Amino acid sequence: MASRNSWKGIAAGAVVLLMVGTAFASLPTKDASALEVTVYKNPTCGCCSKWIAHLEANGFKVDAHDVADLTQVKLEHGISRELTACHTALVDGYVIEGHVPAEDIQRLLQERPDVVGLAVPGMPMGSPGMEGPISEPYNVLTFDRNSNTTVFAKH
């Protein structure tokens, strides 16, 4: 039979475990939607502004930079001609090229695959920022440092 002192020790241990568990539960977690996205875009591009509004509506904080010539930005971040779209963004170590949906960026940040980033080449109708009466199917691609791609999502 356990003594009164051993029960006190067990109770004290349970309180410590409860306090530690509560402390861990209150630690901030990495919420993809709380991350800042830096966007490089042409100053007159309306669809880029609509894509930024889409990200903000999904909880991202956006820091937009108007750039007259995006060629250097794209070269610096390994975006090949085949992947090029109208804007380039950076988020938490990844490159986002074009009209990638916020949900795919959030998935990328949760899964953390070993890729440079995501791209939606061109400007497909129906993608975020390119909404309108016509919607076409498009793929979100991952790309690596050698411009190898795989389909990350189909829309």
Backbone as CSV, one residue per row, in Angstrom:
resi,resn,N_x,N_y,N_z,CA_x,CA_y,CA_z,C_x,C_y,C_z
1,MET,0.838,-1.175,0.000,0.000,0.000,0.000,0.882,1.236,0.000
2,ALA,0.524,2.212,-0.796,1.336,3.419,-0.915,1.160,4.285,0.316
3,SER,2.266,4.896,0.732,2.203,5.787,1.889,1.664,7.150,1.465
4,ARG,1.297,7.933,2.491,0.777,9.272,2.232,1.812,10.119,1.506
5,ASN,3.102,9.997,1.830,4.157,10.778,1.183,4.324,10.389,-0.279
6,SER,4.162,9.094,-0.620,4.305,8.700,-2.023,3.141,9.239,-2.841
7,TRP,1.932,9.312,-2.233,0.784,9.899,-2.951,1.014,11.374,-3.198
8,LYS,1.639,12.066,-2.230,1.965,13.484,-2.414,2.936,13.644,-3.583
9,GLY,3.895,12.736,-3.670,4.872,12.786,-4.781,4.207,12.555,-6.123
10,ILE,3.281,11.588,-6.160,2.554,11.316,-7.399,1.708,12.518,-7.794
11,ALA,1.035,13.110,-6.821,0.191,14.281,-7.095,1.042,15.452,-7.582
12,ALA,2.178,15.660,-6.936,3.062,16.756,-7.359,3.568,16.515,-8.779
13,GLY,3.893,15.276,-9.081,4.350,14.943,-10.437,3.268,15.190,-11.474
14,ALA,2.031,14.852,-11.116,0.906,15.074,-12.033,0.703,16.563,-12.279
15,VAL,0.855,17.373,-11.233,0.712,18.825,-11.394,1.800,19.361,-12.319
16,VAL,3.040,18.896,-12.137,4.143,19.324,-12.992,3.860,18.935,-14.443
17,LEU,3.418,17.700,-14.678,3.105,17.268,-16.042,1.993,18.116,-16.653
18,LEU,0.992,18.432,-15.866,-0.108,19.266,-16.342,0.406,20.658,-16.708
19,MET,1.279,21.212,-15.867,1.826,22.543,-16.140,2.700,22.528,-17.389
20,VAL,3.538,21.506,-17.544,4.398,21.399,-18.723,3.550,21.229,-19.972
21,GLY,2.537,20.375,-19.894,1.648,20.171,-21.042,0.941,21.448,-21.439
22,THR,0.482,22.211,-20.449,-0.189,23.479,-20.720,0.782,24.465,-21.349
23,ALA,2.017,24.497,-20.869,3.021,25.408,-21.432,3.295,25.073,-22.884
24,PHE,3.432,23.785,-23.204,3.680,23.390,-24.597,2.482,23.701,-25.479
25,ALA,1.283,23.514,-24.962,0.080,23.780,-25.739,-0.047,25.254,-26.076
26,SER,0.519,26.124,-25.227,0.382,27.556,-25.480,1.527,28.116,-26.317
27,LEU,2.522,27.300,-26.649,3.599,27.780,-27.516,3.051,28.098,-28.895
28,PRO,3.541,29.171,-29.521,3.043,29.493,-30.854,3.470,28.427,-31.858
29,THR,2.562,28.095,-32.748,2.887,27.150,-33.800,3.091,27.925,-35.086
30,LYS,3.761,27.310,-36.047,4.020,27.966,-37.307,2.771,27.871,-38.168
31,ASP,2.036,28.957,-38.241,0.804,29.027,-39.015,1.147,29.588,-40.384
32,ALA,0.937,28.778,-41.434,1.303,29.198,-42.786,0.637,30.502,-43.168
33,SER,-0.581,30.700,-42.730,-1.295,31.900,-43.140,-0.799,33.159,-42.436
34,ALA,0.025,33.021,-41.397,0.548,34.191,-40.702,1.871,34.651,-41.302
35,LEU,2.402,33.924,-42.253,3.679,34.275,-42.839,3.556,35.413,-43.836
36,GLU,4.643,36.158,-43.968,4.676,37.247,-44.938,5.110,36.718,-46.299
37,VAL,4.410,37.143,-47.303,4.738,36.814,-48.684,5.259,38.096,-49.336
38,THR,6.462,38.029,-49.895,7.018,39.163,-50.621,6.738,38.937,-52.094
39,VAL,6.048,39.892,-52.712,5.636,39.759,-54.107,6.335,40.810,-54.954
40,TYR,6.912,40.364,-56.065,7.510,41.256,-57.061,6.604,41.234,-58.277
41,LYS,6.136,42.413,-58.682,5.176,42.498,-59.768,5.398,43.759,-60.585
42,ASN,4.790,43.784,-61.764,4.788,44.969,-62.601,3.823,45.976,-61.978
43,PRO,4.179,47.256,-61.947,3.315,48.234,-61.273,1.923,48.399,-61.893
44,THR,1.743,48.044,-63.136,0.445,48.253,-63.787,-0.372,46.972,-63.937
45,CYS,0.071,45.874,-63.355,-0.610,44.595,-63.553,-1.793,44.441,-62.601
46,GLY,-2.990,44.450,-63.153,-4.199,44.300,-62.352,-4.392,42.911,-61.806
47,CYS,-4.037,41.879,-62.578,-4.243,40.514,-62.095,-3.303,40.196,-60.930
48,CYS,-2.125,40.811,-60.905,-1.211,40.616,-59.777,-1.833,41.186,-58.501
49,SER,-2.444,42.349,-58.624,-3.104,42.963,-57.468,-4.265,42.099,-56.988
50,LYS,-4.987,41.476,-57.913,-6.090,40.584,-57.529,-5.547,39.333,-56.838
51,TRP,-4.397,38.812,-57.302,-3.792,37.648,-56.657,-3.352,38.007,-55.236
52,ILE,-2.792,39.193,-55.070,-2.396,39.658,-53.732,-3.617,39.736,-52.827
53,ALA,-4.726,40.260,-53.345,-5.970,40.331,-52.556,-6.438,38.920,-52.165
54,HIS,-6.261,37.948,-53.068,-6.612,36.551,-52.776,-5.766,36.025,-51.615
55,LEU,-4.461,36.309,-51.626,-3.594,35.862,-50.528,-4.011,36.513,-49.216
56,GLU,-4.252,37.824,-49.253,-4.638,38.532,-48.033,-5.978,38.019,-47.493
57,ALA,-6.904,37.704,-48.386,-8.200,37.161,-47.963,-8.040,35.794,-47.305
58,ASN,-6.912,35.135,-47.570,-6.636,33.824,-46.980,-5.632,33.918,-45.832
59,GLY,-5.448,35.118,-45.279,-4.671,35.290,-44.064,-3.205,35.608,-44.227
60,PHE,-2.694,35.642,-45.438,-1.289,35.972,-45.622,-1.080,37.480,-45.505
61,LYS,0.072,37.860,-44.998,0.487,39.257,-44.985,1.363,39.433,-46.227
62,VAL,1.046,40.428,-47.052,1.756,40.593,-48.319,2.543,41.902,-48.325
63,ASP,3.794,41.800,-48.739,4.667,42.953,-48.943,4.959,43.012,-50.441
64,ALA,4.266,43.904,-51.154,4.377,43.971,-52.615,5.404,45.013,-53.042
65,HIS,6.191,44.628,-54.067,7.196,45.524,-54.637,6.955,45.646,-56.133
66,ASP,6.770,46.872,-56.594,6.621,47.114,-58.024,7.998,47.161,-58.662
67,VAL,8.171,46.356,-59.711,9.449,46.251,-60.413,9.172,46.405,-61.903
68,ALA,9.887,47.316,-62.560,9.658,47.558,-63.988,10.025,46.347,-64.838
69,ASP,11.130,45.677,-64.490,11.585,44.508,-65.252,11.824,43.357,-64.273
70,LEU,11.004,42.328,-64.376,11.078,41.190,-63.454,12.104,40.139,-63.863
71,THR,12.765,40.327,-64.988,13.702,39.320,-65.506,14.756,38.950,-64.472
72,GLN,15.373,39.932,-63.852,16.441,39.654,-62.889,15.910,38.913,-61.667
73,VAL,14.728,39.287,-61.200,14.116,38.608,-60.050,13.917,37.129,-60.378
74,LYS,13.406,36.857,-61.559,13.140,35.478,-61.965,14.446,34.687,-62.104
75,LEU,15.458,35.293,-62.697,16.764,34.626,-62.841,17.371,34.317,-61.472
76,GLU,17.312,35.267,-60.552,17.880,35.079,-59.217,17.224,33.935,-58.453
77,HIS,15.984,33.630,-58.780,15.249,32.617,-58.024,15.006,31.333,-58.811
78,GLY,15.739,31.155,-59.919,15.723,29.883,-60.632,14.467,29.576,-61.414
79,ILE,13.794,30.604,-61.879,12.565,30.381,-62.637,12.907,30.325,-64.126
80,SER,12.690,29.165,-64.714,12.989,28.983,-66.136,11.917,29.639,-66.996
81,ARG,12.223,29.837,-68.246,11.290,30.454,-69.191,9.964,29.688,-69.251
82,GLU,10.032,28.359,-69.154,8.827,27.518,-69.243,7.881,27.720,-68.042
83,LEU,8.413,28.193,-66.939,7.612,28.361,-65.728,7.130,29.801,-65.519
84,THR,7.593,30.705,-66.341,7.350,32.126,-66.142,5.877,32.507,-66.152
85,ALA,5.549,33.407,-65.232,4.218,34.011,-65.150,4.422,35.507,-64.893
86,CYS,3.364,36.189,-64.517,3.454,37.651,-64.423,4.006,38.181,-63.107
87,HIS,4.075,37.386,-62.050,4.651,37.864,-60.792,5.411,36.737,-60.103
88,THR,6.320,37.134,-59.227,7.149,36.193,-58.477,7.039,36.551,-57.002
89,ALA,6.884,35.533,-56.174,6.747,35.770,-54.731,7.700,34.860,-53.966
90,LEU,8.014,35.277,-52.756,8.869,34.511,-51.852,8.149,34.357,-50.528
91,VAL,8.156,33.123,-50.002,7.533,32.874,-48.707,8.269,31.741,-47.994
92,ASP,8.805,32.036,-46.843,9.418,31.052,-45.953,10.390,30.111,-46.669
93,GLY,11.252,30.681,-47.510,12.273,29.889,-48.194,11.850,29.299,-49.526
94,TYR,10.626,29.514,-49.941,10.120,28.999,-51.212,9.839,30.137,-52.194
95,VAL,9.895,29.796,-53.475,9.552,30.714,-54.550,8.169,30.321,-55.069
96,ILE,7.330,31.311,-55.282,5.984,31.091,-55.819,5.902,31.904,-57.111
97,GLU,5.699,31.236,-58.224,5.640,31.901,-59.525,4.227,31.830,-60.076
98,GLY,3.638,32.999,-60.290,2.333,33.056,-60.931,1.158,32.891,-59.993
99,HIS,0.029,32.552,-60.570,-1.271,32.556,-59.897,-1.540,31.276,-59.102
100,VAL,-0.656,30.969,-58.167,-0.789,29.782,-57.319,-1.851,30.058,-56.250
101,PRO,-2.833,29.167,-56.099,-3.848,29.362,-55.058,-3.249,29.325,-53.648
102,ALA,-3.817,30.130,-52.758,-3.350,30.196,-51.367,-3.356,28.824,-50.709
103,GLU,-4.364,28.000,-51.000,-4.448,26.675,-50.373,-3.242,25.810,-50.756
104,ASP,-2.721,25.977,-51.960,-1.547,25.200,-52.373,-0.284,25.721,-51.700
105,ILE,-0.210,27.025,-51.482,0.940,27.592,-50.754,0.905,27.089,-49.315
106,GLN,-0.266,27.073,-48.704,-0.385,26.575,-47.335,0.017,25.104,-47.253
107,ARG,-0.399,24.324,-48.221,-0.024,22.896,-48.245,1.488,22.747,-48.402
108,LEU,2.087,23.537,-49.292,3.543,23.519,-49.483,4.255,23.792,-48.165
109,LEU,3.792,24.793,-47.444,4.439,25.172,-46.186,4.229,24.142,-45.091
110,GLN,3.151,23.384,-45.159,2.921,22.317,-44.184,3.758,21.083,-44.507
111,GLU,3.797,20.704,-45.792,4.491,19.475,-46.192,5.995,19.673,-46.329
112,ARG,6.430,20.885,-46.675,7.856,21.250,-46.807,8.643,20.303,-47.714
113,PRO,8.196,20.074,-48.961,8.968,19.209,-49.862,10.291,19.876,-50.243
114,ASP,11.231,19.058,-50.665,12.555,19.551,-51.061,12.497,20.053,-52.507
115,VAL,11.912,21.227,-52.689,11.784,21.858,-53.997,12.113,23.341,-53.847
116,VAL,12.331,24.007,-54.979,12.545,25.448,-54.940,11.222,26.155,-54.673
117,GLY,10.160,25.666,-55.329,8.876,26.305,-55.108,7.776,25.769,-55.986
118,LEU,6.730,26.586,-56.124,5.555,26.250,-56.924,5.403,27.249,-58.058
119,ALA,4.822,26.777,-59.164,4.584,27.663,-60.302,3.286,27.300,-61.003
120,VAL,2.609,28.343,-61.463,1.504,28.209,-62.408,1.956,29.014,-63.625
121,PRO,2.529,28.330,-64.619,3.032,29.048,-65.798,1.917,29.776,-66.543
122,GLY,2.288,30.905,-67.131,1.318,31.678,-67.900,0.308,32.350,-66.995
123,MET,-0.869,32.524,-67.517,-1.935,33.205,-66.775,-3.265,32.509,-67.065
124,PRO,-3.458,31.287,-66.544,-4.681,30.540,-66.875,-5.939,31.202,-66.328
125,MET,-6.941,31.272,-67.164,-8.232,31.821,-66.759,-8.841,30.940,-65.670
126,GLY,-9.352,31.590,-64.635,-9.959,30.867,-63.525,-9.029,30.693,-62.341
127,SER,-7.737,30.944,-62.533,-6.810,30.869,-61.405,-6.989,32.134,-60.552
128,PRO,-6.540,32.123,-59.281,-6.713,33.303,-58.429,-6.092,34.547,-59.073
129,GLY,-6.892,35.583,-59.190,-6.447,36.807,-59.848,-6.837,36.861,-61.313
130,MET,-7.211,35.721,-61.868,-7.599,35.629,-63.281,-9.043,35.134,-63.410
131,GLU,-9.853,35.425,-62.402,-11.243,35.003,-62.422,-11.987,35.728,-63.532
132,GLY,-12.988,35.087,-64.042,-13.799,35.680,-65.098,-14.851,34.699,-65.557
133,PRO,-15.493,34.990,-66.684,-16.574,34.123,-67.155,-16.081,32.772,-67.674
134,ILE,-14.809,32.707,-68.011,-14.229,31.465,-68.538,-13.220,30.940,-67.522
135,SER,-13.246,29.632,-67.303,-12.284,28.999,-66.406,-11.699,27.795,-67.126
136,GLU,-10.375,27.701,-67.122,-9.721,26.574,-67.776,-8.962,25.750,-66.744
137,PRO,-8.836,24.453,-66.994,-8.048,23.637,-66.061,-6.578,24.047,-66.103
138,TYR,-5.921,23.966,-64.951,-4.493,24.276,-64.891,-3.852,23.460,-63.782
139,ASN,-2.541,23.316,-63.870,-1.769,22.588,-62.871,-0.868,23.538,-62.101
140,VAL,-0.703,23.245,-60.834,0.316,23.890,-60.014,1.487,22.922,-59.999
141,LEU,2.658,23.409,-60.380,3.847,22.563,-60.501,4.852,22.866,-59.402
142,THR,5.529,21.830,-58.905,6.732,22.056,-58.104,7.877,22.157,-59.091
143,PHE,8.942,22.854,-58.695,10.148,22.871,-59.528,11.376,22.858,-58.640
144,ASP,12.434,22.208,-59.174,13.677,22.124,-58.420,14.736,23.015,-59.061
145,ARG,15.959,22.940,-58.573,17.045,23.795,-59.069,17.398,23.527,-60.529
146,ASN,17.027,22.364,-61.041,17.298,22.025,-62.441,16.078,22.230,-63.328
147,SER,15.058,22.893,-62.806,13.806,23.159,-63.509,13.000,21.907,-63.797
148,ASN,13.285,20.818,-63.076,12.446,19.624,-63.175,11.136,19.925,-62.469
149,THR,10.043,19.470,-63.051,8.731,19.767,-62.476,7.937,18.493,-62.206
150,THR,7.040,18.611,-61.247,6.033,17.577,-60.992,4.715,18.312,-60.705
151,VAL,3.620,17.645,-60.933,2.317,18.238,-60.650,2.067,18.164,-59.149
152,PHE,1.835,19.304,-58.550,1.557,19.418,-57.123,0.046,19.422,-56.871
153,ALA,-0.699,20.078,-57.761,-2.165,20.154,-57.634,-2.770,20.402,-59.008
154,LYS,-3.982,19.902,-59.181,-4.737,20.129,-60.428,-5.975,20.928,-60.081
155,HIS,-6.238,21.942,-60.878,-7.425,22.780,-60.661,-8.215,22.889,-61.946
